Structures are given as C-alpha cells and as structure tokens.
Amino acid sequence: MTEARPGLAPGVRRPAGTMFAALYGELTPHPWRDPDLDAYFLFHHRSVAMGWLARWGMNDAGEQHPLAASEPPLAAWFQVGVEPLPDDGPLPVQPFLRCAGDATERIGRLRLRAAQVLLPVEALRAEAAFPPALGAAGWFAAADPASRAPVRVTLDSGQAATVPGAAPRLYHEINSFDQSVFACDAYSLVNHDPLIGPPFDDRLWNGPPAHRTTFDGTLAEWSPDAIGWLGAFLADLCARNGVASPVLLTATLA
C-alpha cells in the first residue's frame, strides 16, 4: 500500500490557491480505529476513491492544531492546493468537504457544531455571468424538508475590506438565483457571534480576520456536503462582486 505523505500528488501542477477546512465538534473515536490510519491517510484515499486527487494537491491534515481555539473543539482539519479551474467550473469546495467529512467519520462519530473553509476566491473568473456552483444545487432538491437547519454564515476577507463592501449585493444575489439550498433572511456587519479564530497561520491568506459580514438563514441540511455547496456558491458571488482575495467562511448552527 502506498503511504500518503504531505506534498503535491504526482503530476499535479502548482496550485491556483489553497483550501483549508476545519470541522468542529465532539468527536468520539470508533473503538476499532487503527491510529495509524490518520486524517491525512484517510483523506488522501477518500480523494483517490472519489477521483478528486488530480484536482487538488494534498498538503496536510490532522486532528489537532497548535493554533486551534479550545471552544468549540477542533475535530479534524485538511489542507489542499487547488488545481487551476476550468473557465466554467466552481471551486471544488463541495467534494472537498465531502471528503473531509467522510474521512472524519472513519475516525469517529462527530457531532458537528461548526465548519470553517478558506476559499481561494482569487482562483475564480470574476466575469462569470452565471455562478458555476448553481449547477449542483439540484442535488439537495430531494432532501428531507425536516433536515432544514437555521445557520449563521460569516465571510471574512481578512485585511481587505471587500466583503463588507459587497455585502448588500451578496445578500441580494443569494436569494435572487434559482436555488433552494440556502435561504438568507438577513445580514449584519456588526453581529458575528460566535467568532472562531482560524487554526492556520495568517500567511496562508490575507489575515488576520478583520473585515466580515454575517448572513443568517436556513440551509437545506446541516452537513459537510451542504456547507461545501454553500461555500462554492458564496465564493462565486464574491468573485462576481469584486472580491479578489481569499475569504474565510465560518458556518455554525444558529
């Protein structure tokens, strides 16, 4: 068996940006778990199984991080370098979080309380007329209506003030497109609780966190899959509205 190690997968080009995902909550390890099959190993092989390893270069993963806050508890984190995107393609945030969620489920049972994703919005085409992530919205049309969950979603553009400046347009566009995955009720430039510091160095993006907008609404389901779709969709909208640098998304149950 090939051992997965940090670094780019063979044949992967230099990345167009970095995606980082952190899943927070209470993780109860499976009693049968082999500790040698760590978060990196599991994510690498899940990416291979889903055919996504060629779309991102595996950088690193783990269950603890020295920069993580104590509350909510960090369950697992994953970092990849994103391959250059096709002109009509979204950021692969949905498969990224799906792989992250599946890998974490192999470690233990997670009661997910929050998720963070660093979105390399700079890798997207700003002139796209149609948000590419909308193409995958239909997957959630058959979801159990009882699974809909109230959520708070904060977007932070770090040292750039671009996200707050685009907030009114982002709010309008979230509800103007034909999608039923996320219904946004309101946004705020001042109320962002709970604030969760990202478990990575500011040099990975244009941090530290400073300029943010929080959106309150309802998500089709509280899952890494749905949060991943929302991340890709909001990244599309950010690119369309003048944001050209990494954005940190934090999603929590309201």
C-alpha positions, 0 to 999 in steps of 0.5 A, spaced: 500 500 500 502 506 498 503 511 504 500 518 503 505 523 505 504 531 505 506 534 498 503 535 491 500 528 488 504 526 482 503 530 476 499 535 479 501 542 477 502 548 482 496 550 485 491 556 483 490 557 491 489 553 497 483 550 501 483 549 508 477 546 512 476 545 519 470 541 522 468 542 529 465 538 534 465 532 539 468 527 536 468 520 539 473 515 536 470 508 533 473 503 538 476 499 532 480 505 529 487 503 527 491 510 529 495 509 524 490 510 519 490 518 520 486 524 517 491 525 512 491 517 510 484 517 510 483 523 506 488 522 501 484 515 499 477 518 500 480 523 494 483 517 490 476 513 491 472 519 489 477 521 483 478 528 486 486 527 487 488 530 480 484 536 482 487 538 488 494 537 491 494 534 498 498 538 503 496 536 510 491 534 515 490 532 522 486 532 528 489 537 532 492 544 531 497 548 535 493 554 533 486 551 534 481 555 539 479 550 545 471 552 544 468 549 540 473 543 539 477 542 533 475 535 530 479 534 524 482 539 519 485 538 511 489 542 507 489 542 499 492 546 493 487 547 488 488 545 481 487 551 476 479 551 474 476 550 468 473 557 465 466 554 467 467 550 473 466 552 481 471 551 486 471 544 488 469 546 495 463 541 495 467 534 494 472 537 498 468 537 504 465 531 502 471 528 503 473 531 509 467 529 512 467 522 510 474 521 512 472 524 519 467 519 520 472 513 519 475 516 525 469 517 529 462 519 530 462 527 530 457 531 532 458 537 528 457 544 531 461 548 526 465 548 519 470 553 517 473 553 509 478 558 506 476 559 499 481 561 494 476 566 491 482 569 487 482 562 483 475 564 480 473 568 473 470 574 476 466 575 469 462 569 470 455 571 468 452 565 471 455 562 478 458 555 476 456 552 483 448 553 481 449 547 477 449 542 483 444 545 487 439 540 484 442 535 488 439 537 495 432 538 491 430 531 494 432 532 501 428 531 507 424 538 508 425 536 516 433 536 515 432 544 514 437 547 519 437 555 521 445 557 520 449 563 521 454 564 515 460 569 516 465 571 510 471 574 512 476 577 507 481 578 512 485 585 511 481 587 505 475 590 506 471 587 500 466 583 503 463 588 507 463 592 501 459 587 497 455 585 502 448 588 500 449 585 493 451 578 496 445 578 500 441 580 494 444 575 489 443 569 494 436 569 494 435 572 487 438 565 483 434 559 482 436 555 488 433 552 494 439 550 498 440 556 502 435 561 504 438 568 507 433 572 511 438 577 513 445 580 514 449 584 519 456 587 519 456 588 526 453 581 529 458 575 528 457 571 534 460 566 535 467 568 532 472 562 531 479 564 530 482 560 524 487 554 526 492 556 520 497 561 520 495 568 517 500 567 511 496 562 508 491 568 506 490 575 507 489 575 515 488 576 520 480 576 520 478 583 520 473 585 515 466 580 515 459 580 514 454 575 517 448 572 513 443 568 517 438 563 514 436 556 513 440 551 509 437 545 506 441 540 511 446 541 516 452 537 513 459 537 510 456 536 503 451 542 504 456 547 507 461 545 501 455 547 496 454 553 500 461 555 500 462 554 492 456 558 491 458 564 496 465 564 493 462 565 486 458 571 488 464 574 491 468 573 485 462 576 481 462 582 486 469 584 486 472 580 491 479 578 489 482 575 495 481 569 499 475 569 504 474 565 510 467 562 511 465 560 518 458 556 518 455 554 525 448 552 527 444 558 529 
